[in-house]
Amino acid sequence: MWLLRRRGWRTPVKGILRGQNEPQITTSGASTSEAAIAAAIKNSADLVDSISKEFAPQPGELRKLLERLNEQRFHLAVLGQFKRGKSTLLNALLGEEALPSSVIPLTAIPTFILAGEKRKARIFFSSGQPSEEKEASDAGELNKFLSNYVAEESNPANKLNVSYVEVIHPASILREGAVLIDTPGIGSTHRHNTEATLNFIPQCDAAVLVFSPDPPITEAETEFLKEVQSRISRVFYVLNKDDYLKEPDKEKILDFLSSVIRSQCKVEGDIRIIPVSAKLGLAAKQEGCEEKWVESGMDAIEKLLMEFLAHEKEKTLADAISRKASDIIDGVLLEIRLSIQSFRLPLDELESRLKALESKLTEANQQRIVEKDTIEGDKKRMAALLEEQAEQLRKKAKKLFMRIASDALEKNNLNAEAAQNALADVIPEFFEHELGNLSMVFESQVRETLHRHQERASKLIDSIRRTAAETFEIHYQSLADKEEFEIKRRPYWATHHWPVSIGILPEDFWDRLLPYKIRKSRAFKRMSERIEVLVAENVENVRWPTLQNLQNSFREFGENLDNRIEQAILATKGAIEKIYKKRKEQEETVESEAAKLEKDITELEKIRAILTDKTKRS
C-alpha cells in the first residue's frame, strides 16, 4: 500500500514496505562533514534535554534526525535484458557468487541485497504464508538456497508464489549505505514484468542499466530506456562482457550505444558508458587480485557508485538534516529567549505583553482551523478526480478487451477458449501499465496539492514565532527549512494478480445448431457481459486501494500539519506563561535562572553555528 507522507510516496499496490527488517549499517565510511553534523545533532539533543523537561519533544526530534542520518540507504536498481549479465555484475560487486545466474531466464522475482554481518536470505511470498529465512556459512550455500526459489528449474512460472527476496551480505559497498536491487529481466515473454519494473524504479535513487555486445541494444531496451529516463533522474550505463571484444569493436559499440541513448532517449551532455567484464571481475575478487579487478573495469563502476553514494549522502541528506536540526534549535532558542525576557520584564509589563500575544495567537489558531478545512476539501476533490479516472479506465479497458475478444471469436469459429487466451495475454500488461500511469498522475497531483498546504503552514508557523519575538522585542530569524515532503523512501516490490478468467462455458449442442449470425450475436452478448464483470474487478483492484491510501495520505498529512501549528502556538505562549506563574510564586530566583539560560543559549548557538557552517560548505 502506498502512502504519501514525510517518509515517502508509496505506489498504490499490495506489497511489503522495504526495510522492515533491514540490519543496521555502520557509519565507518562517513565523511568528516557528516560526522561533525552527527556530533552536533547529538550534542544539541543532550543539551536541550538537560535545560528543561519542558523541551520534551525537541530532543526526540533531533535524535530521529540523527538516526536517519546514520541509517539512510540509497537504493540502486540494476536493470537489463535477460542474458546481459546482471546477476554476474552484482556477484562481482559482492565479491563472490552469492546470487544464482543461469543460461535459462530466472523467475521474475526481484532481489534486494542489503548490508549485514552474516550471509542470510529471506524469501517473502505473495500468498500470505510466513517468510522463510536461511543463514548461510558461505556463498555456495546461499546460492543453492536462493536457486530453490528464483531459478526457473526449481520454481517454474513462480508456482511457489514468491513475491520478493532479501539477501543480507557483508560486502563493503553495502556497508556504505547501498541497497542493490536485482530486478526481473526486461523484454521477457511476461510483458507485465517489464511494466512492474517500470512502476518500481521511481522509488529508487538511481538505476544501473546493463548492456552487452550481443546485440548492443534491442528495440525493447530502447523503449524501456526511454521510460526509465522519464522516471528516475540518475542512470548509470554499463557495457558488460567487454572481454569478448577487441578494442576497435569495443569503441564502435560504445559510440553506437551513446548515439542511440542520445537520439532515442533525448539524453543531453556527456554519456559515460563503463565497459566491464563482470565475469573477470568476479574471478579477480575470488582470487584477491587487485590488478585484474581494475583490468576488468569493475573497479571503475564500483568507484563511480561509491562516489555517488558519498556525494548524495553528504550533499543531499546531510545538508537537509542540518537545516532541519537548525530550525529545531532555533525554536528552542526562541523559547529560551522568551523565558529570559519574561524573567526580566516588570511583572505588570509581562502580563500586558502576554495578553497582547494571546490576542494575536487567537488569529493564528483561526487560520489553523481554516487550513484543516481546506485540506479536507482538497481530499474530496482528489477523490472525485480518482472516480473520474476509474470510469475512463473502465471504458478504455472494455473497448480494448471487446475488440481483442471479438477478433479471437471471429478467427476461431466463436471458440470462447480462444477469446479467453487472447485476453489472458493482454490483461496483466494492460493493468500494470495503467496502474503505473495512475500512480504517477496522482503522485504528481497530491505532491503539488500538499506542497501548497506545506508552504502556507510554514509561513503560519513562521508568523507565530515572529509575532512572539516582536511582542517581546527579541531578535528572530526566519525558518531556513520549509519542511518539504520527501517523495522517495525505502522502495518495495509488489506482486499483482490480475483476474483474467471470463468464465464463459463453451457453446452447447443446441447453440451450435443455430444459424451462424444468431450464434455470433449470442456469443458476443455473453462475452460483453463477462468482460464488463472482468473489467470491473480489475479496475476496482486499482481504484479501491488508491482511494484508501489517498484518504490516509491526506489524513496523516493534515494531522501532522495541525500538530506542528498547534505546537508552535503552545510553545511560544507556554514558555511565557510558565515564567509568569513562577515569578508570581517565587520572585527571588529569577535572576539566577535567567543567567543560567543565557549560558545555555551560548552553547546552543555554538552548535547551531557548526550546522550552519557545514550546510554552507556543502
C-alpha positions as CSV (number, residue, x, y, z in Angstrom):
1,M,0.0,0.0,0.0
2,W,1.3,3.4,-0.8
3,L,1.2,6.4,1.4
4,L,2.5,10.0,0.9
5,R,3.9,11.5,4.0
6,R,7.2,12.8,5.2
7,R,8.6,9.4,4.8
8,G,7.5,9.0,1.2
9,W,5.1,8.2,-1.5
10,R,4.3,4.5,-2.0
11,T,2.8,3.0,-5.0
12,P,-1.0,2.0,-4.8
13,V,-0.4,-1.7,-4.7
14,K,-0.5,-4.6,-2.4
15,G,3.1,-5.1,-1.2
16,I,5.6,-5.1,1.6
17,L,7.4,-2.0,2.8
18,R,11.1,-2.2,2.1
19,G,13.3,-2.0,5.2
20,Q,11.1,-3.5,7.9
21,N,13.8,-6.0,8.8
22,E,16.8,-4.2,7.5
23,P,20.0,-4.6,9.5
24,Q,21.9,-1.7,11.0
25,I,24.8,-0.4,8.9
26,T,28.0,1.1,10.2
27,T,29.0,4.7,9.8
28,S,32.7,3.9,9.3
29,G,32.5,5.4,5.9
30,A,31.0,8.7,7.0
31,S,32.8,11.8,5.8
32,T,34.3,14.3,8.3
33,S,31.5,16.7,7.5
34,E,28.8,14.1,8.1
35,A,30.5,13.1,11.4
36,A,30.6,16.7,12.6
37,I,26.9,17.1,11.8
38,A,26.1,13.9,13.6
39,A,28.1,15.0,16.7
40,A,26.4,18.5,16.6
41,I,22.9,17.0,16.5
42,K,23.7,14.6,19.3
43,N,25.2,17.3,21.5
44,S,22.2,19.6,20.9
45,A,19.7,16.9,21.8
46,D,21.6,16.1,25.0
47,L,21.9,19.9,25.9
48,V,18.2,20.6,25.2
49,D,17.3,17.6,27.3
50,S,19.3,19.0,30.2
51,I,17.9,22.5,30.0
52,S,14.3,21.7,30.9
53,K,11.7,19.0,30.8
54,E,9.5,21.5,29.0
55,F,11.5,20.8,25.8
56,A,10.5,17.1,25.7
57,P,9.6,16.9,22.0
58,Q,12.7,18.6,20.6
59,P,15.4,16.2,21.8
60,G,13.3,13.3,20.4
61,E,13.0,15.1,17.0
62,L,16.8,15.8,16.9
63,R,17.6,12.1,17.7
64,K,15.2,11.0,14.9
65,L,17.2,13.2,12.5
66,L,20.5,11.6,13.8
67,E,19.1,8.1,13.4
68,R,18.0,9.0,9.9
69,L,21.5,10.3,9.0
70,N,23.1,7.2,10.3
71,E,20.7,4.7,8.7
72,Q,20.0,6.3,5.3
73,R,20.3,3.9,2.4
74,F,20.4,4.6,-1.3
75,H,18.6,2.2,-3.5
76,L,20.2,1.2,-6.8
77,A,18.2,-0.8,-9.2
78,V,20.1,-3.0,-11.6
79,L,18.2,-3.2,-14.9
80,G,18.8,-5.1,-18.1
81,Q,17.5,-7.6,-20.6
82,F,17.9,-11.4,-20.0
83,K,21.5,-12.7,-20.6
84,R,23.1,-9.2,-20.2
85,G,24.9,-10.5,-17.1
86,K,23.1,-8.5,-14.3
87,S,23.5,-11.2,-11.7
88,T,27.2,-11.7,-12.5
89,L,27.7,-7.9,-12.2
90,L,26.1,-8.0,-8.8
91,N,28.1,-11.0,-7.8
92,A,31.3,-9.2,-8.8
93,L,30.3,-6.2,-6.6
94,L,29.6,-8.6,-3.7
95,G,33.0,-10.3,-4.4
96,E,31.6,-13.9,-4.6
97,E,28.9,-15.9,-6.4
98,A,26.1,-15.4,-3.9
99,L,23.3,-14.9,-6.4
100,P,22.2,-17.6,-8.9
101,S,22.8,-17.0,-12.6
102,S,21.6,-19.2,-15.4
103,V,21.5,-19.7,-19.2
104,I,17.8,-20.1,-18.6
105,P,15.9,-16.9,-17.6
106,L,15.5,-16.8,-13.8
107,T,11.9,-16.5,-12.5
108,A,10.8,-12.8,-12.5
109,I,11.4,-12.2,-8.8
110,P,13.2,-9.1,-7.5
111,T,16.1,-9.5,-5.1
112,F,17.0,-6.8,-2.5
113,I,20.7,-7.0,-1.3
114,L,21.3,-5.3,2.0
115,A,24.2,-4.9,4.4
116,G,24.7,-7.3,7.3
117,E,27.5,-9.1,9.2
118,K,26.4,-12.6,8.1
119,R,25.1,-14.1,4.9
120,K,21.4,-14.6,5.0
121,A,18.4,-14.9,2.7
122,R,14.7,-14.2,3.3
123,I,12.0,-15.4,1.0
124,F,8.7,-13.4,1.0
125,F,5.5,-14.9,-0.5
126,S,2.5,-13.2,-2.1
127,S,0.2,-16.0,-0.9
128,G,0.3,-14.8,2.7
129,Q,2.4,-17.7,4.0
130,P,5.2,-16.9,6.5
131,S,8.6,-15.9,5.1
132,E,11.4,-18.4,5.0
133,E,14.9,-17.5,6.2
134,K,18.3,-19.2,5.8
135,E,21.7,-18.2,7.3
136,A,24.5,-19.5,5.1
137,S,28.1,-20.3,6.0
138,D,29.4,-19.3,2.6
139,A,28.4,-18.0,-0.9
140,G,27.8,-21.5,-2.3
141,E,25.2,-22.4,0.4
142,L,23.5,-19.0,0.0
143,N,23.4,-19.5,-3.8
144,K,21.9,-23.0,-3.5
145,F,19.2,-21.9,-1.2
146,L,18.2,-18.9,-3.4
147,S,18.1,-21.2,-6.5
148,N,15.3,-23.2,-5.0
149,Y,13.1,-20.1,-5.2
150,V,14.4,-17.9,-8.1
151,A,15.6,-20.4,-10.7
152,E,13.1,-21.5,-13.3
153,E,14.1,-25.1,-13.0
154,S,13.2,-25.2,-9.3
155,N,10.3,-22.8,-9.4
156,P,8.7,-22.8,-12.9
157,A,6.5,-19.9,-13.6
158,N,6.9,-18.9,-9.9
159,K,4.5,-21.7,-8.8
160,L,5.7,-21.1,-5.2
161,N,4.2,-17.5,-5.3
162,V,7.4,-15.8,-4.2
163,S,6.9,-12.1,-4.1
164,Y,10.5,-10.9,-3.5
165,V,13.8,-12.0,-1.9
166,E,16.1,-10.3,0.5
167,V,19.8,-11.1,0.7
168,I,21.9,-9.9,3.6
169,H,25.6,-9.7,2.8
170,P,28.8,-8.2,4.3
171,A,30.1,-6.6,1.0
172,S,31.8,-3.2,1.5
173,I,29.6,-1.3,-1.0
174,L,26.5,-2.3,1.1
175,R,28.1,-1.1,4.3
176,E,28.5,2.3,2.8
177,G,24.7,2.5,2.6
178,A,23.8,1.0,-0.8
179,V,20.9,-1.4,-1.3
180,L,21.4,-3.2,-4.6
181,I,18.2,-4.4,-6.3
182,D,18.3,-7.2,-8.9
183,T,15.1,-6.6,-11.0
184,P,13.3,-9.0,-13.3
185,G,14.8,-9.0,-16.8
186,I,13.0,-6.9,-19.3
187,G,11.7,-8.0,-22.7
188,S,10.7,-11.4,-21.5
189,T,7.6,-13.3,-22.6
190,H,5.9,-12.0,-19.5
191,R,5.5,-8.4,-20.7
192,H,3.8,-7.3,-17.5
193,N,7.1,-7.9,-15.6
194,T,8.6,-5.0,-17.6
195,E,5.6,-2.8,-16.6
196,A,6.1,-3.9,-12.9
197,T,9.8,-2.9,-13.1
198,L,8.9,0.5,-14.6
199,N,6.4,1.1,-11.8
200,F,9.0,0.2,-9.2
201,I,12.1,2.2,-10.3
202,P,10.7,5.7,-9.4
203,Q,11.1,4.6,-5.8
204,C,14.8,4.1,-6.3
205,D,17.6,6.7,-6.1
206,A,19.4,5.6,-9.2
207,A,19.5,2.8,-11.8
208,V,22.3,0.8,-13.4
209,L,21.4,-0.3,-16.9
210,V,23.4,-3.2,-18.2
211,F,24.1,-3.8,-21.9
212,S,26.2,-6.4,-23.7
213,P,27.5,-6.8,-27.2
214,D,25.1,-9.5,-28.3
215,P,23.4,-7.3,-29.7
216,P,24.4,-3.9,-28.1
217,I,20.8,-2.7,-27.7
218,T,17.4,-4.1,-28.8
219,E,14.2,-2.3,-29.7
220,A,12.7,-3.4,-26.4
221,E,15.7,-2.0,-24.5
222,T,15.4,1.3,-26.3
223,E,11.7,1.7,-25.4
224,F,12.4,0.6,-21.9
225,L,15.3,3.1,-21.6
226,K,13.0,5.9,-22.7
227,E,10.6,5.0,-19.9
228,V,13.4,4.7,-17.4
229,Q,14.8,8.2,-18.2
230,S,11.4,9.7,-17.7
231,R,11.0,8.1,-14.2
232,I,14.4,8.4,-12.5
233,S,16.9,11.2,-12.5
234,R,20.2,9.3,-12.4
235,V,21.1,6.3,-14.7
236,F,24.5,4.7,-14.9
237,Y,25.3,2.7,-18.1
238,V,27.4,-0.4,-18.2
239,L,28.6,-2.4,-21.2
240,N,29.2,-5.9,-19.9
241,K,31.1,-8.8,-21.5
242,D,33.7,-6.5,-23.0
243,D,36.3,-9.3,-22.7
244,Y,34.6,-10.7,-25.9
245,L,35.5,-7.6,-27.8
246,K,38.7,-6.3,-29.5
247,E,39.5,-2.7,-28.8
248,P,38.2,-1.2,-32.2
249,D,35.0,-3.2,-31.9
250,K,34.5,-2.0,-28.3
251,E,34.9,1.6,-29.3
252,K,32.4,1.2,-32.1
253,I,29.8,-0.4,-29.8
254,L,30.3,2.3,-27.1
255,D,29.9,5.1,-29.8
256,F,26.8,3.3,-31.1
257,L,25.2,3.0,-27.7
258,S,26.0,6.6,-26.9
259,S,24.4,7.7,-30.1
260,V,21.2,5.6,-29.5
261,I,20.9,6.9,-25.9
262,R,21.3,10.5,-27.0
263,S,19.0,10.4,-30.0
264,Q,16.3,8.0,-28.9
265,C,16.1,8.9,-25.2
266,K,16.9,12.6,-25.6
267,V,19.7,12.5,-23.1
268,E,21.9,15.6,-23.2
269,G,25.5,16.1,-22.3
270,D,28.3,13.6,-22.0
271,I,27.1,10.0,-21.8
272,R,29.5,7.7,-19.9
273,I,29.2,4.0,-20.6
274,I,31.6,1.9,-18.5
275,P,32.9,-1.2,-20.3
276,V,33.4,-4.1,-17.9
277,S,33.7,-7.8,-17.7
278,A,31.7,-8.9,-14.7
279,K,32.9,-12.5,-15.1
280,L,36.6,-11.5,-15.0
281,G,35.9,-9.1,-12.2
282,L,34.2,-11.8,-10.1
283,A,37.2,-14.1,-10.8
284,A,39.6,-11.3,-9.7
285,K,37.7,-10.8,-6.4
286,Q,37.7,-14.5,-5.7
287,E,41.5,-14.6,-6.4
288,G,42.1,-11.4,-4.4
289,C,43.9,-9.9,-7.4
290,E,43.6,-6.1,-7.4
291,E,45.3,-5.7,-10.8
292,K,42.8,-8.0,-12.5
293,W,39.9,-6.3,-10.7
294,V,41.0,-2.9,-12.2
295,E,41.5,-4.5,-15.7
296,S,38.0,-6.0,-15.6
297,G,36.5,-2.5,-15.4
298,M,34.6,-3.4,-12.2
299,D,36.9,-1.1,-10.2
300,A,35.6,1.9,-12.3
301,I,31.9,1.1,-11.8
302,E,32.4,0.4,-8.0
303,K,34.2,3.7,-7.5
304,L,31.5,5.6,-9.5
305,L,28.8,4.1,-7.4
306,M,30.7,4.8,-4.2
307,E,31.3,8.4,-5.2
308,F,27.6,8.7,-6.0
309,L,26.7,7.3,-2.5
310,A,29.1,9.6,-0.7
311,H,28.0,12.7,-2.7
312,E,24.3,12.1,-2.4
313,K,24.5,11.3,1.3
314,E,26.6,14.4,2.2
315,K,25.3,16.9,-0.3
316,T,21.7,16.0,-0.1
317,L,20.8,14.1,3.0
318,A,23.3,15.7,5.5
319,D,22.5,19.2,4.1
320,A,18.7,18.7,4.5
321,I,19.1,17.3,8.0
322,S,21.4,20.1,9.1
323,R,18.7,22.6,8.1
324,K,16.0,20.7,9.9
325,A,18.2,20.4,13.0
326,S,19.0,24.1,12.9
327,D,15.3,25.0,12.8
328,I,14.5,22.8,15.8
329,I,17.4,24.6,17.6
330,D,16.1,28.0,16.5
331,G,12.7,27.1,18.0
332,V,14.3,26.2,21.3
333,L,16.4,29.4,21.3
334,L,13.3,31.4,20.8
335,E,11.6,29.8,23.7
336,I,14.7,30.3,25.9
337,R,14.9,34.0,24.9
338,L,11.2,34.5,25.6
339,S,11.8,32.9,29.0
340,I,14.7,35.2,29.8
341,Q,12.7,38.3,28.7
342,S,9.8,37.1,30.8
343,F,12.1,36.8,33.8
344,R,13.5,40.4,33.4
345,L,10.4,42.4,32.4
346,P,8.5,44.1,35.2
347,L,5.6,41.8,36.2
348,D,2.8,44.2,35.0
349,E,4.6,44.7,31.7
350,L,5.0,40.9,31.3
351,E,1.3,40.5,31.9
352,S,0.4,43.2,29.4
353,R,2.6,41.6,26.7
354,L,1.3,38.1,27.4
355,K,-2.3,39.4,26.8
356,A,-1.3,41.1,23.6
357,L,0.4,37.9,22.4
358,E,-2.7,35.7,23.3
359,S,-4.9,38.0,21.2
360,K,-2.6,37.7,18.1
361,L,-2.3,33.9,18.6
362,T,-6.1,33.6,18.6
363,E,-5.9,34.8,15.0
364,A,-3.3,32.2,14.2
365,N,-5.5,29.5,15.7
366,Q,-8.3,30.5,13.4
367,Q,-6.0,30.2,10.4
368,R,-5.1,26.7,11.6
369,I,-8.8,25.7,11.5
370,V,-9.2,27.2,8.0
371,E,-6.2,25.2,6.8
372,K,-7.7,22.0,8.2
373,D,-10.9,22.6,6.3
374,T,-9.1,23.4,3.1
375,I,-7.1,20.2,3.3
376,E,-10.4,18.2,3.7
377,G,-11.8,20.0,0.6
378,D,-8.8,19.1,-1.4
379,K,-9.0,15.5,-0.3
380,K,-12.6,15.3,-1.6
381,R,-11.6,16.9,-4.9
382,M,-8.8,14.4,-5.4
383,A,-11.2,11.5,-4.6
384,A,-13.7,12.8,-7.1
385,L,-10.9,13.0,-9.7
386,L,-10.0,9.4,-9.0
387,E,-13.6,8.3,-9.6
388,E,-13.5,10.1,-13.0
389,Q,-10.2,8.4,-14.0
390,A,-11.5,5.0,-12.9
391,E,-14.6,5.4,-15.1
392,Q,-12.4,6.4,-18.0
393,L,-10.3,3.3,-17.4
394,R,-13.4,1.1,-17.4
395,K,-14.5,2.4,-20.8
396,K,-11.0,2.1,-22.2
397,A,-10.5,-1.4,-21.0
398,K,-13.9,-2.6,-22.1
399,K,-13.4,-1.2,-25.6
400,L,-10.0,-2.8,-25.9
401,F,-10.9,-6.2,-24.5
402,M,-14.1,-6.4,-26.6
403,R,-12.1,-5.8,-29.7
404,I,-9.5,-8.4,-28.8
405,A,-12.2,-11.0,-27.8
406,S,-14.2,-10.3,-30.9
407,D,-11.2,-10.8,-33.2
408,A,-10.4,-14.1,-31.4
409,L,-14.0,-15.3,-31.7
410,E,-14.3,-14.4,-35.4
411,K,-11.0,-16.2,-36.2
412,N,-11.7,-19.3,-34.2
413,N,-15.3,-20.2,-35.1
414,L,-16.7,-18.5,-31.9
415,N,-14.5,-20.5,-29.6
416,A,-14.7,-18.9,-26.2
417,E,-11.5,-20.5,-25.1
418,A,-9.6,-18.7,-27.8
419,A,-11.0,-15.4,-26.6
420,Q,-10.1,-16.3,-23.0
421,N,-6.5,-17.0,-24.1
422,A,-6.2,-13.8,-26.0
423,L,-7.4,-11.7,-23.1
424,A,-5.2,-13.5,-20.6
425,D,-2.2,-12.4,-22.7
426,V,-3.1,-8.7,-22.6
427,I,-4.8,-8.1,-19.2
428,P,-1.8,-8.2,-16.8
429,E,0.3,-5.9,-19.0
430,F,-2.6,-3.5,-19.6
431,F,-3.4,-3.1,-15.9
432,E,0.2,-3.0,-14.8
433,H,0.8,-0.1,-17.3
434,E,-2.4,1.7,-16.3
435,L,-1.6,1.3,-12.6
436,G,1.8,2.8,-13.2
437,N,0.3,5.8,-15.1
438,L,-2.4,6.3,-12.5
439,S,0.2,6.2,-9.7
440,M,2.4,8.8,-11.4
441,V,-0.5,11.1,-12.1
442,F,-1.7,11.0,-8.5
443,E,1.8,11.3,-7.1
444,S,2.3,14.5,-9.0
445,Q,-1.1,16.0,-8.2
446,V,-1.0,15.0,-4.5
447,R,2.5,16.3,-4.2
448,E,1.5,19.6,-5.8
449,T,-1.6,20.0,-3.6
450,L,0.1,19.2,-0.3
451,H,3.1,21.3,-1.2
452,R,0.8,24.4,-1.3
453,H,-0.5,23.5,2.2
454,Q,3.0,22.9,3.4
455,E,4.1,26.3,2.3
456,R,1.1,28.0,3.9
457,A,1.7,26.1,7.2
458,S,5.4,27.0,7.2
459,K,4.5,30.7,6.7
460,L,2.0,30.5,9.5
461,I,4.4,28.8,11.9
462,D,7.0,31.5,11.0
463,S,4.5,34.2,11.7
464,I,3.6,32.7,15.1
465,R,7.3,32.7,16.1
466,R,7.9,36.2,14.6
467,T,4.8,37.6,16.4
468,A,6.1,36.3,19.8
469,A,9.6,37.6,19.1
470,E,8.3,41.1,18.1
471,T,5.9,41.3,21.0
472,F,8.8,40.6,23.4
473,E,11.4,42.6,21.4
474,I,13.6,39.6,20.6
475,H,15.7,39.1,17.5
476,Y,14.1,36.4,15.3
477,Q,15.5,34.6,12.2
478,S,13.0,33.1,9.7
479,L,12.8,29.3,9.2
480,A,15.6,28.0,6.9
481,D,13.9,24.7,6.1
482,K,10.4,24.7,4.7
483,E,9.7,21.1,5.8
484,E,9.4,19.7,2.2
485,F,7.9,16.3,1.7
486,E,10.4,13.7,0.7
487,I,8.7,11.7,-2.0
488,K,11.1,8.7,-2.2
489,R,11.7,6.4,0.7
490,R,12.6,2.7,1.1
491,P,11.3,1.0,-2.1
492,Y,9.3,-2.2,-2.0
493,W,8.1,-4.5,-4.7
494,A,4.5,-5.6,-5.2
495,T,3.2,-8.7,-6.9
496,H,-0.2,-8.4,-8.6
497,H,-2.7,-11.0,-9.5
498,W,-5.0,-9.5,-12.2
499,P,-8.1,-11.6,-12.8
500,V,-8.1,-12.9,-16.4
501,S,-10.8,-15.6,-16.5
502,I,-14.0,-14.6,-18.3
503,G,-15.7,-17.8,-17.0
504,I,-17.8,-18.5,-20.2
505,L,-18.8,-22.1,-20.8
506,P,-18.4,-23.4,-24.4
507,E,-21.4,-23.5,-26.7
508,D,-23.7,-26.4,-26.0
509,F,-25.1,-28.7,-28.7
510,W,-28.2,-26.7,-29.4
511,D,-26.3,-23.5,-29.8
512,R,-24.2,-25.0,-32.5
513,L,-27.3,-25.9,-34.5
514,L,-28.4,-22.2,-34.7
515,P,-27.6,-20.0,-37.8
516,Y,-24.1,-18.5,-37.6
517,K,-25.4,-14.9,-37.3
518,I,-27.5,-15.8,-34.3
519,R,-24.7,-17.8,-32.7
520,K,-22.4,-14.9,-33.2
521,S,-24.8,-12.4,-31.7
522,R,-25.4,-14.7,-28.6
523,A,-21.6,-15.3,-28.2
524,F,-20.8,-11.6,-28.4
525,K,-23.5,-10.8,-25.9
526,R,-22.2,-13.4,-23.4
527,M,-18.7,-12.1,-24.0
528,S,-19.7,-8.5,-23.4
529,E,-21.4,-9.3,-20.2
530,R,-18.4,-11.3,-18.9
531,I,-15.9,-8.6,-20.0
532,E,-17.8,-6.0,-18.1
533,V,-17.5,-8.0,-14.9
534,L,-13.8,-8.7,-15.6
535,V,-13.1,-5.0,-16.2
536,A,-15.0,-4.0,-13.1
537,E,-12.9,-6.4,-10.9
538,N,-9.6,-5.3,-12.3
539,V,-10.4,-1.5,-12.2
540,E,-11.6,-1.9,-8.6
541,N,-8.3,-3.5,-7.7
542,V,-6.7,-0.3,-8.8
543,R,-9.3,2.2,-7.6
544,W,-10.0,1.0,-4.1
545,P,-6.5,0.8,-2.6
546,T,-5.7,4.1,-4.4
547,L,-8.7,5.7,-2.8
548,Q,-7.9,4.3,0.7
549,N,-4.3,5.5,0.5
550,L,-5.3,8.8,-0.9
551,Q,-7.5,9.4,2.2
552,N,-4.8,8.1,4.5
553,S,-2.2,10.4,3.0
554,F,-4.4,13.5,3.4
555,R,-5.4,12.4,6.9
556,E,-1.8,11.8,8.1
557,F,-0.6,15.0,6.4
558,G,-3.4,17.1,7.9
559,E,-2.8,15.7,11.4
560,N,0.9,16.3,11.1
561,L,0.5,19.8,9.9
562,D,-2.2,20.6,12.5
563,N,0.1,19.3,15.3
564,R,3.0,21.4,14.1
565,I,1.0,24.6,14.0
566,E,-0.6,23.8,17.4
567,Q,2.8,23.0,18.9
568,A,4.2,26.3,17.7
569,I,1.3,28.2,19.3
570,L,1.6,26.3,22.6
571,A,5.4,26.5,22.7
572,T,5.6,30.3,22.4
573,K,2.8,31.0,24.7
574,G,3.7,28.2,27.1
575,A,7.2,29.4,27.7
576,I,6.0,32.8,28.8
577,E,3.1,31.5,30.9
578,K,5.4,29.2,32.8
579,I,7.7,32.1,33.8
580,Y,4.8,34.4,34.6
581,K,3.4,31.8,37.0
582,K,6.9,31.1,38.6
583,R,7.5,34.8,39.1
584,K,4.2,35.2,40.9
585,E,5.2,32.4,43.2
586,Q,9.0,32.9,43.8
587,E,10.5,36.2,42.6
588,E,13.9,35.7,44.3
589,T,15.3,33.0,42.0
590,V,14.5,35.0,38.8
591,E,18.0,36.4,38.0
592,S,20.0,33.2,38.7
593,E,17.6,31.3,36.4
594,A,17.9,33.9,33.6
595,A,21.7,33.8,33.9
596,K,21.7,30.0,33.5
597,L,19.5,30.2,30.5
598,E,21.9,32.7,28.9
599,K,24.7,30.2,29.2
600,D,22.5,27.6,27.6
601,I,21.9,30.0,24.7
602,T,25.6,30.4,24.2
603,E,26.2,26.7,24.0
604,L,23.3,26.1,21.6
605,E,24.4,28.9,19.4
606,K,27.8,27.3,19.1
607,I,26.2,24.0,18.0
608,R,23.9,25.8,15.5
609,A,26.9,27.6,14.0
610,I,28.5,24.2,13.3
611,L,25.4,23.0,11.5
612,T,25.1,26.3,9.5
613,D,28.7,26.2,8.6
614,K,28.5,22.6,7.3
615,T,25.4,23.5,5.3
616,K,27.0,26.5,3.6
617,R,30.2,24.5,2.7
618,S,28.2,21.7,1.1
